[in-house]
Amino acid sequence: MVKVAVIIHSNWGHIRKLGEAILKGLKEEGVEATLLRVPETLPTEVLQKMYSGNFDDIPVIKVEDLPSYDGFLFGLPTRYGTAPAQIKTFFDATGGLWASKALVGKYAGVFTSTATQHGGQETTVLTFLPHFAHHGIIFVPLGYTHNNLFDNSEVVGGGPWGAGTIANSDGSRQPSEKELAIATHQGTSFAKTLL
């Protein structure tokens, strides 16, 4: 059976919600899919001041577990147009896997969350692609394969790079039904690529 890890970092739960929708799409196609998170790098007192949610119910992925999966979908909240330090720190620890070529030929996609409509969803994905290239991981974009990506009647996150949501700078906006539908579709589409 094909195994996919949905690997996230989430502060307020927006990326988690998209990840759960993606999980749904993967499982609908018969993929064994697991929601995992990267280790947190910030101290508890800092997280409390940020009003960060508690995600201890999501298992933490270990770098050495990556080769056991056929594919990965990474949930990246945007930090100034790039992935957050927690995700980068996780990838910085994959040097041994790179040296042994353990991830060559695996598949990966990305989904994002930004505070604003023009907060860097595309640049976050673009600046993350070198991680895949160096490992020989095959990037699977979403493309414009869901009609909600053409909707201009309201603000909708995501694009051809992957699903996305817009959180507002205080986290008050939750992923919309249209954004969650795009995320579920990304899971389905990604699964079909692997099957």
Backbone as CSV, one residue per row, in Angstrom:
resi,resn,N_x,N_y,N_z,CA_x,CA_y,CA_z,C_x,C_y,C_z
1,MET,0.836,-1.189,0.000,0.000,0.000,0.000,0.880,1.251,0.000
2,VAL,0.459,2.247,-0.747,1.179,3.509,-0.819,1.017,4.250,0.501
3,LYS,2.146,4.782,1.024,2.140,5.524,2.292,2.554,6.966,2.055
4,VAL,1.741,7.896,2.591,2.031,9.317,2.464,2.003,9.958,3.842
5,ALA,2.994,10.773,4.111,3.041,11.554,5.349,2.638,12.988,5.042
6,VAL,1.642,13.482,5.761,1.265,14.892,5.697,1.971,15.541,6.876
7,ILE,3.023,16.293,6.576,3.932,16.816,7.603,3.704,18.316,7.739
8,ILE,3.370,18.738,8.949,2.997,20.134,9.137,3.759,20.808,10.270
9,HIS,3.691,22.125,10.231,3.949,22.963,11.396,2.779,23.932,11.434
10,SER,2.147,24.068,12.594,0.985,24.940,12.705,1.048,25.706,14.013
11,ASN,0.745,26.988,13.964,0.681,27.789,15.182,-0.743,27.934,15.691
12,TRP,-1.655,28.292,14.788,-3.036,28.561,15.196,-4.024,27.520,14.690
13,GLY,-3.556,26.538,13.932,-4.424,25.459,13.479,-4.867,25.536,12.028
14,HIS,-4.514,26.604,11.324,-4.930,26.730,9.929,-4.306,25.644,9.052
15,ILE,-3.010,25.448,9.210,-2.311,24.410,8.440,-2.824,23.030,8.847
16,ARG,-3.109,22.847,10.118,-3.661,21.568,10.567,-4.975,21.273,9.850
17,LYS,-5.860,22.267,9.763,-7.159,22.058,9.112,-6.985,21.705,7.638
18,LEU,-6.082,22.400,6.952,-5.805,22.048,5.559,-5.224,20.636,5.474
19,GLY,-4.316,20.308,6.393,-3.707,18.980,6.416,-4.738,17.880,6.623
20,GLU,-5.704,18.125,7.477,-6.762,17.132,7.710,-7.635,16.957,6.472
21,ALA,-7.886,18.055,5.745,-8.644,17.960,4.497,-7.855,17.188,3.442
22,ILE,-6.558,17.437,3.373,-5.703,16.697,2.440,-5.695,15.213,2.796
23,LEU,-5.604,14.914,4.080,-5.648,13.529,4.565,-6.910,12.828,4.073
24,LYS,-8.034,13.536,4.155,-9.315,12.990,3.695,-9.228,12.596,2.225
25,GLY,-8.682,13.494,1.385,-8.550,13.197,-0.035,-7.638,12.018,-0.315
26,LEU,-6.542,11.935,0.417,-5.620,10.806,0.253,-6.305,9.483,0.600
27,LYS,-7.006,9.466,1.723,-7.655,8.233,2.196,-8.804,7.815,1.285
28,GLU,-9.491,8.795,0.685,-10.566,8.476,-0.264,-10.031,7.678,-1.446
29,GLU,-8.770,7.856,-1.766,-8.145,7.139,-2.887,-7.442,5.856,-2.436
30,GLY,-7.573,5.506,-1.165,-7.009,4.260,-0.675,-5.559,4.327,-0.232
31,VAL,-5.052,5.535,-0.025,-3.671,5.708,0.419,-3.610,5.633,1.942
32,GLU,-2.583,4.997,2.457,-2.327,5.011,3.900,-1.662,6.345,4.218
33,ALA,-2.404,7.228,4.875,-1.923,8.586,5.114,-1.922,8.898,6.599
34,THR,-0.890,9.634,7.022,-0.712,9.984,8.427,-0.398,11.462,8.556
35,LEU,-1.055,12.113,9.508,-0.761,13.509,9.827,0.328,13.533,10.887
36,LEU,1.416,14.233,10.584,2.562,14.322,11.487,3.002,15.775,11.584
37,ARG,3.769,16.094,12.612,4.296,17.458,12.738,5.795,17.389,12.957
38,VAL,6.454,18.474,12.563,7.891,18.579,12.823,8.077,19.003,14.281
39,PRO,9.238,18.745,14.856,9.481,19.175,16.237,9.398,20.693,16.371
40,GLU,8.845,21.134,17.465,8.779,22.568,17.764,10.150,23.029,18.222
41,THR,10.558,24.205,17.784,11.869,24.736,18.161,11.769,25.912,19.135
42,LEU,10.583,26.442,19.313,10.418,27.595,20.205,10.102,27.148,21.633
43,PRO,10.587,27.881,22.624,10.271,27.558,24.019,8.780,27.774,24.309
44,THR,8.264,27.041,25.275,6.854,27.114,25.650,6.421,28.537,25.976
45,GLU,7.262,29.276,26.694,6.869,30.642,27.074,6.704,31.548,25.858
46,VAL,7.480,31.333,24.820,7.334,32.115,23.589,6.039,31.721,22.877
47,LEU,5.776,30.425,22.799,4.549,29.946,22.159,3.312,30.491,22.869
48,GLN,3.367,30.556,24.189,2.243,31.102,24.955,2.024,32.574,24.626
49,LYS,3.078,33.336,24.489,2.954,34.760,24.148,2.419,34.951,22.733
50,MET,2.627,33.950,21.884,2.121,33.994,20.513,0.684,33.470,20.423
51,TYR,0.144,33.000,21.538,-1.188,32.377,21.584,-1.269,31.177,20.655
52,SER,-0.166,30.455,20.568,-0.089,29.277,19.715,-0.947,28.155,20.291
53,GLY,-1.546,27.385,19.399,-2.333,26.235,19.832,-1.437,25.105,20.293
54,ASN,-2.058,24.126,20.916,-1.344,22.937,21.369,-1.617,21.816,20.368
55,PHE,-0.570,21.257,19.810,-0.708,20.212,18.802,-0.034,18.912,19.244
56,ASP,0.033,18.714,20.556,0.688,17.528,21.107,-0.005,16.223,20.709
57,ASP,-1.259,16.301,20.245,-1.974,15.095,19.822,-1.501,14.605,18.454
58,ILE,-0.733,15.419,17.751,-0.190,15.014,16.448,1.208,14.463,16.675
59,PRO,1.463,13.219,16.252,2.808,12.651,16.447,3.887,13.458,15.735
60,VAL,5.075,13.478,16.331,6.229,14.165,15.758,6.971,13.194,14.839
61,ILE,7.242,13.649,13.622,8.001,12.807,12.689,9.490,12.907,13.008
62,LYS,10.166,11.806,12.810,11.616,11.767,12.960,12.223,11.697,11.563
63,VAL,13.350,12.348,11.391,14.025,12.371,10.093,14.245,10.953,9.572
64,GLU,14.643,10.058,10.448,14.940,8.690,10.003,13.704,7.918,9.538
65,ASP,12.502,8.455,9.800,11.269,7.795,9.343,10.891,8.177,7.907
66,LEU,11.464,9.241,7.382,11.090,9.718,6.049,11.196,8.644,4.966
67,PRO,12.266,7.836,4.908,12.369,6.857,3.826,11.262,5.798,3.813
68,SER,10.531,5.650,4.908,9.468,4.636,4.950,8.204,5.089,4.218
69,TYR,8.179,6.340,3.767,7.012,6.869,3.052,7.310,6.978,1.562
70,ASP,6.242,6.845,0.769,6.363,6.993,-0.685,6.255,8.453,-1.113
71,GLY,5.588,9.254,-0.281,5.401,10.653,-0.612,5.122,11.487,0.623
72,PHE,5.214,12.798,0.429,5.032,13.750,1.525,4.253,14.957,1.012
73,LEU,3.383,15.470,1.855,2.758,16.763,1.607,3.098,17.630,2.805
74,PHE,3.821,18.723,2.547,4.311,19.582,3.620,3.400,20.793,3.787
75,GLY,2.941,21.008,5.008,2.132,22.172,5.350,3.006,23.256,5.936
76,LEU,3.133,24.367,5.202,4.065,25.433,5.561,3.338,26.739,5.846
77,PRO,3.243,27.135,7.098,2.795,28.501,7.334,3.905,29.434,6.866
78,THR,3.544,30.524,6.270,4.537,31.410,5.677,5.156,32.343,6.702
79,ARG,6.476,32.453,6.661,7.209,33.420,7.474,8.019,34.286,6.522
80,TYR,7.505,35.476,6.250,8.177,36.426,5.351,8.478,35.806,3.982
81,GLY,7.516,35.055,3.463,7.644,34.495,2.128,8.452,33.218,2.037
82,THR,8.788,32.626,3.174,9.507,31.350,3.170,8.908,30.435,4.243
83,ALA,9.401,29.213,4.287,8.954,28.254,5.300,9.432,28.695,6.683
84,PRO,8.716,28.314,7.733,9.138,28.679,9.091,10.391,27.921,9.516
85,ALA,11.054,28.449,10.516,12.309,27.871,11.012,12.139,26.417,11.453
86,GLN,10.980,26.068,11.989,10.766,24.692,12.455,10.902,23.697,11.297
87,ILE,10.335,24.041,10.158,10.433,23.172,8.974,11.861,23.157,8.443
88,LYS,12.490,24.328,8.388,13.867,24.396,7.901,14.819,23.613,8.803
89,THR,14.616,23.713,10.101,15.454,22.971,11.058,15.307,21.470,10.836
90,PHE,14.068,21.043,10.611,13.820,19.628,10.327,14.586,19.192,9.080
91,PHE,14.476,19.979,8.012,15.164,19.614,6.767,16.671,19.707,6.893
92,ASP,17.158,20.625,7.720,18.609,20.720,7.942,19.178,19.434,8.532
93,ALA,18.334,18.658,9.189,18.782,17.412,9.819,18.743,16.217,8.858
94,THR,18.401,16.452,7.578,18.278,15.338,6.625,19.552,15.077,5.830
95,GLY,20.671,15.649,6.249,21.925,15.475,5.512,22.327,14.026,5.315
96,GLY,22.120,13.204,6.317,22.452,11.786,6.199,21.598,11.096,5.139
97,LEU,20.322,11.473,5.072,19.440,10.908,4.045,19.871,11.378,2.662
98,TRP,20.303,12.638,2.572,20.801,13.168,1.304,22.043,12.386,0.865
99,ALA,22.967,12.179,1.794,24.223,11.491,1.461,23.979,10.065,0.994
100,SER,22.963,9.414,1.553,22.674,8.024,1.182,21.636,7.909,0.066
101,LYS,21.167,9.070,-0.427,20.179,9.109,-1.512,18.872,8.402,-1.127
102,ALA,18.530,8.452,0.143,17.377,7.718,0.669,16.027,8.256,0.198
103,LEU,15.981,9.508,-0.252,14.698,10.091,-0.651,14.566,10.288,-2.158
104,VAL,15.552,9.835,-2.917,15.506,9.971,-4.377,14.297,9.215,-4.916
105,GLY,13.517,9.898,-5.746,12.359,9.273,-6.375,11.079,9.330,-5.555
106,LYS,11.142,9.861,-4.349,9.922,10.059,-3.556,9.163,11.246,-4.153
107,TYR,7.901,11.381,-3.801,7.058,12.457,-4.302,6.705,13.421,-3.180
108,ALA,6.527,14.699,-3.523,6.158,15.677,-2.498,5.349,16.813,-3.090
109,GLY,4.515,17.380,-2.239,3.746,18.570,-2.561,3.753,19.496,-1.364
110,VAL,3.179,20.675,-1.536,3.213,21.699,-0.496,1.857,22.385,-0.420
111,PHE,1.464,22.782,0.786,0.308,23.655,0.985,0.685,24.694,2.027
112,THR,0.032,25.869,1.968,0.501,27.001,2.748,-0.626,27.770,3.441
113,SER,-0.210,28.625,4.339,-1.105,29.579,4.995,-0.351,30.894,5.149
114,THR,-1.048,31.988,4.832,-0.450,33.313,4.997,-1.415,34.198,5.775
115,ALA,-0.900,35.277,6.309,-1.738,36.221,7.040,-2.590,37.053,6.087
116,THR,-2.047,37.346,4.914,-2.751,38.222,3.974,-2.838,37.579,2.596
117,GLN,-3.688,38.150,1.773,-3.902,37.628,0.427,-2.624,37.621,-0.398
118,HIS,-1.764,38.574,-0.168,-0.514,38.652,-0.925,0.679,38.423,-0.004
119,GLY,0.519,37.495,0.925,1.514,37.270,1.964,2.624,36.298,1.633
120,GLY,2.656,35.786,0.413,3.792,34.972,0.018,3.539,33.490,-0.164
121,GLN,2.307,33.077,-0.493,2.065,31.649,-0.693,2.946,31.080,-1.796
122,GLU,3.030,31.767,-2.929,3.855,31.267,-4.033,5.337,31.292,-3.687
123,THR,5.808,32.377,-3.065,7.235,32.441,-2.754,7.616,31.401,-1.708
124,THR,6.705,31.079,-0.824,6.991,30.046,0.175,7.256,28.712,-0.510
125,VAL,6.413,28.377,-1.473,6.623,27.125,-2.212,7.905,27.200,-3.029
126,LEU,8.087,28.288,-3.767,9.273,28.418,-4.620,10.571,28.323,-3.824
127,THR,10.606,28.940,-2.650,11.836,28.902,-1.851,12.013,27.574,-1.131
128,PHE,10.977,26.730,-1.154,11.089,25.407,-0.528,11.511,24.329,-1.530
129,LEU,11.311,24.575,-2.802,11.624,23.571,-3.824,13.078,23.097,-3.825
130,PRO,14.074,23.943,-3.499,15.450,23.421,-3.464,15.640,22.245,-2.499
131,HIS,14.863,22.187,-1.423,14.941,21.035,-0.520,14.634,19.745,-1.285
132,PHE,13.603,19.811,-2.124,13.229,18.639,-2.913,14.290,18.325,-3.962
133,ALA,14.745,19.348,-4.663,15.716,19.149,-5.741,16.996,18.490,-5.228
134,HIS,17.495,18.942,-4.094,18.742,18.389,-3.563,18.594,16.927,-3.161
135,HIS,17.397,16.546,-2.750,17.151,15.151,-2.352,16.706,14.273,-3.516
136,GLY,16.418,14.868,-4.673,15.897,14.081,-5.788,14.434,13.735,-5.607
137,ILE,13.727,14.520,-4.796,12.293,14.331,-4.572,11.540,14.988,-5.721
138,ILE,10.531,14.312,-6.225,9.754,14.794,-7.362,8.611,15.675,-6.856
139,PHE,8.613,16.944,-7.249,7.570,17.880,-6.833,6.305,17.658,-7.655
140,VAL,5.179,17.542,-6.963,3.883,17.347,-7.610,3.021,18.579,-7.338
141,PRO,2.914,19.487,-8.304,2.076,20.670,-8.106,0.602,20.301,-8.232
142,LEU,-0.245,21.144,-7.703,-1.690,20.949,-7.826,-2.177,21.331,-9.217
143,GLY,-1.554,22.351,-9.801,-2.057,22.870,-11.073,-3.397,23.564,-10.841
144,TYR,-3.947,24.095,-11.894,-5.285,24.698,-11.791,-6.319,23.614,-12.059
145,THR,-6.369,22.619,-11.167,-7.221,21.450,-11.372,-8.500,21.480,-10.558
146,HIS,-8.734,22.551,-9.810,-9.972,22.678,-9.037,-10.625,24.012,-9.364
147,ASN,-11.932,23.994,-9.602,-12.642,25.208,-10.017,-12.567,26.333,-9.000
148,ASN,-12.427,26.029,-7.719,-12.346,27.093,-6.713,-11.108,27.971,-6.902
149,LEU,-10.105,27.467,-7.590,-8.907,28.272,-7.841,-9.173,29.379,-8.867
150,PHE,-10.304,29.301,-9.563,-10.687,30.319,-10.538,-11.698,31.310,-9.962
151,ASP,-12.097,31.113,-8.708,-13.152,31.915,-8.083,-12.627,33.283,-7.666
152,ASN,-13.201,34.327,-8.221,-12.835,35.687,-7.850,-13.934,36.389,-7.060
153,SER,-14.947,35.650,-6.619,-16.051,36.264,-5.894,-15.712,36.512,-4.421
154,GLU,-14.644,35.909,-3.957,-14.179,36.088,-2.580,-12.698,35.756,-2.521
155,VAL,-12.074,36.057,-1.418,-10.663,35.728,-1.235,-10.548,34.216,-1.036
156,VAL,-9.727,33.573,-1.859,-9.502,32.128,-1.762,-8.004,31.890,-1.827
157,GLY,-7.470,31.215,-0.828,-6.055,30.887,-0.815,-5.740,29.722,-1.727
158,GLY,-4.466,29.530,-1.977,-4.010,28.431,-2.815,-3.757,28.878,-4.235
159,GLY,-3.246,27.968,-5.025,-2.931,28.237,-6.418,-2.383,26.978,-7.058
160,PRO,-1.746,27.112,-8.209,-1.258,25.924,-8.906,-0.167,25.177,-8.135
161,TRP,0.441,25.843,-7.169,1.515,25.219,-6.390,0.960,24.270,-5.334
162,GLY,-0.231,24.587,-4.804,-0.835,23.773,-3.764,-1.952,24.535,-3.066
163,ALA,-2.657,23.836,-2.204,-3.749,24.438,-1.439,-3.195,25.519,-0.518
164,GLY,-4.069,26.404,-0.081,-3.649,27.461,0.826,-4.837,28.112,1.502
165,THR,-4.542,28.845,2.551,-5.563,29.622,3.242,-4.972,30.944,3.692
166,ILE,-5.849,31.847,4.025,-5.443,33.167,4.499,-6.003,33.317,5.907
167,ALA,-5.135,33.607,6.863,-5.502,33.545,8.278,-5.811,34.894,8.922
168,ASN,-5.454,35.988,8.284,-5.416,37.324,8.904,-4.248,37.359,9.885
169,SER,-3.747,38.523,10.158,-2.550,38.634,10.997,-2.797,38.211,12.441
170,ASP,-4.066,38.143,12.846,-4.384,37.692,14.204,-4.932,36.268,14.233
171,GLY,-4.957,35.605,13.076,-5.433,34.225,12.996,-6.940,34.084,13.026
172,SER,-7.674,35.189,12.918,-9.124,35.145,13.090,-9.882,34.522,11.922
173,ARG,-9.314,34.542,10.730,-9.997,33.932,9.582,-9.617,32.457,9.515
174,GLN,-10.609,31.608,9.482,-10.385,30.171,9.376,-10.467,29.734,7.914
175,PRO,-9.891,28.576,7.576,-9.988,28.106,6.197,-11.452,28.013,5.758
176,SER,-11.739,28.547,4.585,-13.112,28.541,4.065,-13.448,27.161,3.501
177,GLU,-14.723,26.954,3.246,-15.157,25.687,2.641,-14.497,25.489,1.274
178,LYS,-14.337,26.586,0.546,-13.691,26.494,-0.774,-12.223,26.097,-0.635
179,GLU,-11.540,26.662,0.343,-10.129,26.312,0.566,-9.987,24.874,1.035
180,LEU,-10.886,24.424,1.889,-10.847,23.031,2.358,-11.140,22.060,1.214
181,ALA,-12.046,22.455,0.312,-12.338,21.618,-0.858,-11.105,21.498,-1.762
182,ILE,-10.389,22.611,-1.923,-9.150,22.574,-2.707,-8.139,21.639,-2.047
183,ALA,-8.032,21.712,-0.725,-7.086,20.857,-0.001,-7.447,19.381,-0.147
184,THR,-8.727,19.050,0.002,-9.157,17.659,-0.184,-8.807,17.193,-1.598
185,HIS,-9.045,18.072,-2.573,-8.715,17.756,-3.964,-7.206,17.552,-4.140
186,GLN,-6.399,18.335,-3.439,-4.942,18.142,-3.537,-4.579,16.752,-3.046
187,GLY,-5.198,16.316,-1.948,-4.942,14.959,-1.461,-5.311,13.907,-2.475
188,THR,-6.482,14.053,-3.081,-6.954,13.109,-4.098,-6.029,13.102,-5.307
189,SER,-5.687,14.295,-5.787,-4.826,14.435,-6.957,-3.439,13.852,-6.690
190,PHE,-2.884,14.144,-5.517,-1.564,13.624,-5.161,-1.587,12.101,-5.099
191,ALA,-2.645,11.548,-4.507,-2.780,10.090,-4.414,-2.793,9.454,-5.799
192,LYS,-3.545,10.057,-6.725,-3.641,9.496,-8.084,-2.290,9.521,-8.785
193,THR,-1.450,10.483,-8.458,-0.107,10.539,-9.046,0.740,9.368,-8.553
194,LEU,0.559,8.998,-7.303,1.365,7.932,-6.708,0.836,6.539,-7.033
195,LEU,-0.450,6.434,-7.323,-1.058,5.093,-7.523,-0.844,4.574,-8.929
